[in-house]
């Protein structure tokens, strides 16, 4: 009986290089996507941030309750905008800009909803995976800078791991590839999931450092509006970066290597 070829370990540096090597048309598309992505987020989150800033440190649940509706609406908007951008950029990476949009317009709502659902699934998995970490935090606390750094690293890695587990599903959802239970496919080993999760974690921290540095510079020169714009653009660029990595890894795992 013939066995399916197993996915080969993917080259991390080659993936990062390909994701960062954008054609000038892709760069224009990134800016266009950010221009569509950022304003809705700023419209709803800027007033919420202003209200949160007015709350005292010991705010009661009654004081926070009036903002819960706006925060829920903002979370839903963020989820669907991010799912839209993610699905679009996976298609751009693997199909090119023109082919990414040359599809039945009625297919996009279903594609976005399914992608958003997978995002929620990854979030729920992350919450479950963080239960042991939360127990350790409650016992040892996070009083030191090292403990806080380890906590942030752990949270980021757990979330990255669940997105790595769902990577093939996310990519095929964006590409409208149906899941066929009768079609055998090579299984992805756990070490490959962990390797991809480590890559996501590294990219997350690298992007975070850049965003924090730029934000501090803009805040230091008293340009809070510019800092908010940069934050929104940072989110858009981050989503396109992770979508590219998902797409590239999917291609490496799916397309047979020549040689």
Backbone torsions as a table, in degrees:
resi	resn	phi	psi	omega
1	UNK	NA	126.8	-179.1
2	UNK	-73.2	137.1	178.0
3	UNK	-100.0	148.6	178.6
4	UNK	-70.8	143.8	176.2
5	UNK	-65.5	138.0	-179.2
6	UNK	-85.1	145.1	177.7
7	UNK	-60.3	138.3	179.7
8	UNK	-87.7	152.2	176.4
9	UNK	-57.2	133.1	-176.0
10	UNK	-87.8	147.1	-179.3
11	UNK	-80.2	114.3	-173.8
12	UNK	-62.1	-49.8	-177.1
13	UNK	-63.4	-36.7	179.1
14	UNK	-66.7	-37.0	178.9
15	UNK	-66.1	-47.0	179.9
16	UNK	-62.5	-41.6	-180.0
17	UNK	-63.0	-43.6	-179.3
18	UNK	-67.9	-39.4	179.5
19	UNK	-65.3	-33.5	-178.1
20	UNK	-86.6	-16.3	-177.3
21	UNK	-89.7	91.9	-175.9
22	UNK	-104.6	139.0	171.2
23	UNK	-68.1	154.0	-177.0
24	UNK	-59.3	-31.2	177.1
25	UNK	-66.9	-37.0	177.7
26	UNK	-65.8	-37.3	178.2
27	UNK	-62.9	-42.4	177.1
28	UNK	-62.2	-39.1	179.2
29	UNK	-66.3	-37.3	177.1
30	UNK	-60.1	-46.9	179.7
31	UNK	-65.5	-38.0	177.2
32	UNK	-64.7	-42.4	178.3
33	UNK	-64.1	-40.8	178.1
34	UNK	-64.5	-35.9	178.9
35	UNK	-66.7	-30.3	176.2
36	UNK	-83.9	-28.1	-174.2
37	UNK	-83.8	-41.2	-171.2
38	UNK	-71.5	-46.3	-175.2
39	UNK	-57.1	-44.2	177.9
40	UNK	-61.1	-39.1	178.7
41	UNK	-64.8	-44.1	-179.7
42	UNK	-65.6	-36.2	-178.4
43	UNK	-61.0	-39.3	-176.3
44	UNK	-94.9	-32.1	-175.4
45	UNK	-85.7	-26.8	179.8
46	UNK	-62.4	-47.3	176.2
47	UNK	-63.3	-36.1	179.0
48	UNK	-65.0	-42.9	178.9
49	UNK	-62.8	-37.7	178.7
50	UNK	-65.3	-40.3	178.8
51	UNK	-68.6	-39.5	178.9
52	UNK	-64.1	-38.0	-179.5
53	UNK	-64.4	-26.0	-179.6
54	UNK	-81.3	-14.5	-178.0
55	UNK	-72.3	142.7	175.1
56	UNK	-71.1	159.3	179.8
57	UNK	-57.8	-31.9	-179.2
58	UNK	-102.2	42.8	-178.1
59	UNK	-61.6	140.1	-180.0
60	UNK	-87.3	160.7	176.8
61	UNK	-56.9	-31.5	179.1
62	UNK	-66.3	-33.7	178.9
63	UNK	-74.9	-29.9	-178.3
64	UNK	-84.4	-27.4	-173.7
65	UNK	-52.9	-42.6	-178.2
66	UNK	-60.9	-20.0	-178.5
67	UNK	-93.1	-7.8	-174.0
68	UNK	-63.1	-38.1	179.6
69	UNK	-63.2	-45.3	178.7
70	UNK	-64.7	-39.3	-179.9
71	UNK	-66.6	-39.0	177.7
72	UNK	-65.1	-42.8	177.6
73	UNK	-62.0	-41.8	177.9
74	UNK	-63.0	-40.0	179.6
75	UNK	-64.8	-41.6	179.0
76	UNK	-65.4	-43.0	178.8
77	UNK	-62.6	-44.5	178.9
78	UNK	-60.5	-41.5	-179.1
79	UNK	-61.3	-49.2	-174.9
80	UNK	-75.7	-34.6	174.7
81	UNK	-64.0	-42.6	179.8
82	UNK	-66.5	-40.3	178.3
83	UNK	-63.8	-39.1	178.7
84	UNK	-62.7	-48.3	-178.5
85	UNK	-66.0	-39.3	179.7
86	UNK	-62.0	-51.2	-178.7
87	UNK	-61.2	-41.8	179.9
88	UNK	-62.5	-43.9	-174.5
89	UNK	-75.7	-28.8	171.1
90	UNK	-59.6	-44.1	180.0
91	UNK	-67.2	-39.2	177.4
92	UNK	-62.0	-42.7	-177.2
93	UNK	-64.1	-41.2	-174.0
94	UNK	-96.8	-21.5	-173.6
95	UNK	-119.6	-17.6	-174.3
96	UNK	92.2	157.7	-174.7
97	UNK	-60.0	-43.2	-174.9
98	UNK	-68.9	-46.8	-179.6
99	UNK	-67.6	-27.8	-179.1
100	UNK	-62.9	-30.5	-177.8
101	UNK	-103.1	-13.7	-177.3
102	UNK	-81.2	74.5	-177.3
103	UNK	-148.9	166.1	177.7
104	UNK	-60.6	123.5	-178.2
105	UNK	-61.0	-28.0	-180.0
106	UNK	-69.6	-16.8	179.4
107	UNK	-76.1	-23.2	-176.1
108	UNK	-64.8	-44.3	179.0
109	UNK	-57.6	-42.8	179.3
110	UNK	-66.6	-39.9	179.2
111	UNK	-63.0	-42.6	-178.5
112	UNK	-68.2	-42.4	-179.3
113	UNK	-64.2	-42.5	179.6
114	UNK	-65.3	-40.7	177.9
115	UNK	-64.4	-42.8	177.3
116	UNK	-61.2	-39.3	177.7
117	UNK	-62.1	-38.9	177.3
118	UNK	-68.2	-35.5	174.6
119	UNK	-60.1	-44.5	179.2
120	UNK	-63.2	-41.1	178.8
121	UNK	-61.4	-41.9	177.0
122	UNK	-64.4	-38.3	177.6
123	UNK	-65.1	-41.2	178.2
124	UNK	-65.3	-40.6	176.3
125	UNK	-62.3	-38.5	178.3
126	UNK	-63.3	-43.4	178.9
127	UNK	-61.1	-41.9	178.2
128	UNK	-66.5	-40.4	-179.9
129	UNK	-68.6	-22.0	-179.0
130	UNK	-86.1	-5.9	-179.3
131	UNK	-57.9	-47.8	177.7
132	UNK	-61.8	-36.7	179.7
133	UNK	-67.0	-40.1	178.6
134	UNK	-64.0	-34.5	177.2
135	UNK	-66.0	-41.3	177.6
136	UNK	-64.7	-39.5	179.1
137	UNK	-63.3	-41.2	179.9
138	UNK	-65.3	-27.6	-179.5
139	UNK	-83.5	-47.0	-173.3
140	UNK	-99.0	-19.1	179.9
141	UNK	77.2	175.2	179.9
142	UNK	-128.6	42.9	-175.0
143	UNK	-71.3	-28.5	-176.3
144	UNK	-97.2	158.6	178.4
145	UNK	-63.9	-36.1	179.2
146	UNK	-64.5	-42.2	179.5
147	UNK	-63.4	-41.0	179.2
148	UNK	-66.0	-39.9	177.8
149	UNK	-63.6	-43.7	178.6
150	UNK	-64.1	-36.3	178.9
151	UNK	-65.4	-46.8	178.9
152	UNK	-62.1	-41.5	179.3
153	UNK	-63.2	-41.4	-179.3
154	UNK	-65.4	-45.3	179.8
155	UNK	-61.5	-44.6	-179.6
156	UNK	-63.1	-41.7	-178.0
157	UNK	-69.0	-40.2	179.6
158	UNK	-62.3	-44.9	177.9
159	UNK	-63.5	-42.8	178.8
160	UNK	-61.6	-36.9	-179.3
161	UNK	-63.9	-42.5	-179.1
162	UNK	-71.6	-32.8	173.3
163	UNK	-69.4	-32.0	175.4
164	UNK	-66.9	-40.2	177.5
165	UNK	-60.7	-36.3	-176.7
166	UNK	-94.9	8.8	-171.2
167	UNK	-59.6	-49.2	-178.2
168	UNK	-63.7	-40.3	179.8
169	UNK	-64.7	-42.9	178.9
170	UNK	-61.1	-44.7	-177.4
171	UNK	-67.4	-43.2	-179.9
172	UNK	-68.7	-29.6	174.8
173	UNK	-65.6	-43.6	178.4
174	UNK	-64.5	-32.2	-177.8
175	UNK	-91.1	-0.5	-179.0
176	UNK	61.8	36.5	175.5
177	UNK	-91.3	114.6	-176.9
178	UNK	-68.5	150.8	177.0
179	UNK	-84.4	115.7	-178.3
180	UNK	-108.7	108.9	-178.8
181	UNK	-68.0	-22.6	-179.7
182	UNK	-84.3	-10.8	-179.5
183	UNK	-93.7	111.5	-178.6
184	UNK	-68.2	139.6	178.0
185	UNK	-135.3	147.9	178.9
186	UNK	-64.7	137.4	177.7
187	UNK	-75.9	149.6	178.8
188	UNK	-97.5	122.8	-176.5
189	UNK	-68.4	155.5	-178.5
190	UNK	-62.8	-34.7	179.7
191	UNK	-65.5	-28.1	175.9
192	UNK	-69.8	-39.3	175.7
193	UNK	-62.5	-43.2	-179.2
194	UNK	-66.2	-37.6	178.9
195	UNK	-64.9	-43.0	178.3
196	UNK	-67.1	-38.2	177.0
197	UNK	-62.5	-39.5	177.3
198	UNK	-64.6	-38.1	177.5
199	UNK	-64.3	-46.1	177.9
200	UNK	-59.5	-41.7	-179.6
201	UNK	-62.8	-44.5	-179.8
202	UNK	-63.3	-44.8	179.8
203	UNK	-64.7	-39.1	178.5
204	UNK	-59.2	-46.8	-178.7
205	UNK	-68.8	-36.1	178.3
206	UNK	-64.2	-46.8	178.2
207	UNK	-64.5	-37.1	-179.5
208	UNK	-64.6	-41.0	179.6
209	UNK	-62.6	-42.3	179.0
210	UNK	-63.7	-44.6	-178.9
211	UNK	-64.6	-41.8	179.6
212	UNK	-64.1	-43.2	-179.4
213	UNK	-61.9	-48.4	-179.6
214	UNK	-65.4	-40.6	179.0
215	UNK	-61.4	-41.3	179.2
216	UNK	-66.1	-38.8	178.5
217	UNK	-63.2	-46.5	-178.6
218	UNK	-67.5	-38.2	177.3
219	UNK	-67.1	-37.1	-179.5
220	UNK	-66.0	-28.9	178.0
221	UNK	-96.8	16.5	175.4
222	UNK	59.7	55.7	176.6
223	UNK	-129.3	67.1	-175.0
224	UNK	-64.5	-35.5	179.6
225	UNK	-64.5	-42.7	177.5
226	UNK	-62.2	-37.2	178.0
227	UNK	-63.4	-39.8	177.6
228	UNK	-65.9	-40.2	178.0
229	UNK	-63.3	-43.5	179.4
230	UNK	-62.2	-39.8	179.0
231	UNK	-62.2	-43.3	179.5
232	UNK	-65.8	-41.8	178.1
233	UNK	-65.7	-37.5	177.8
234	UNK	-59.0	-42.6	178.6
235	UNK	-62.2	-43.3	179.8
236	UNK	-63.2	-46.1	-179.7
237	UNK	-64.4	-38.3	179.3
238	UNK	-62.4	-43.4	-179.4
239	UNK	-64.3	-42.3	178.2
240	UNK	-65.0	-36.3	179.2
241	UNK	-64.9	-46.3	-179.3
242	UNK	-69.0	-36.0	176.5
243	UNK	-62.5	-40.8	177.6
244	UNK	-61.6	-43.0	-179.5
245	UNK	-64.5	-44.9	176.3
246	UNK	-55.6	-46.4	-176.8
247	UNK	-66.3	-43.8	-178.9
248	UNK	-64.8	-43.9	178.8
249	UNK	-63.2	-40.0	177.9
250	UNK	-61.4	-42.8	179.1
251	UNK	-64.5	-41.9	179.9
252	UNK	-64.2	-34.6	-179.1
253	UNK	-80.2	-23.5	-171.4
254	UNK	-101.9	-44.5	-176.8
255	UNK	-81.2	124.2	179.0
256	UNK	-59.9	136.3	179.6
257	UNK	-78.5	138.0	178.5
258	UNK	-83.3	145.6	175.9
259	UNK	144.5	NA	NA
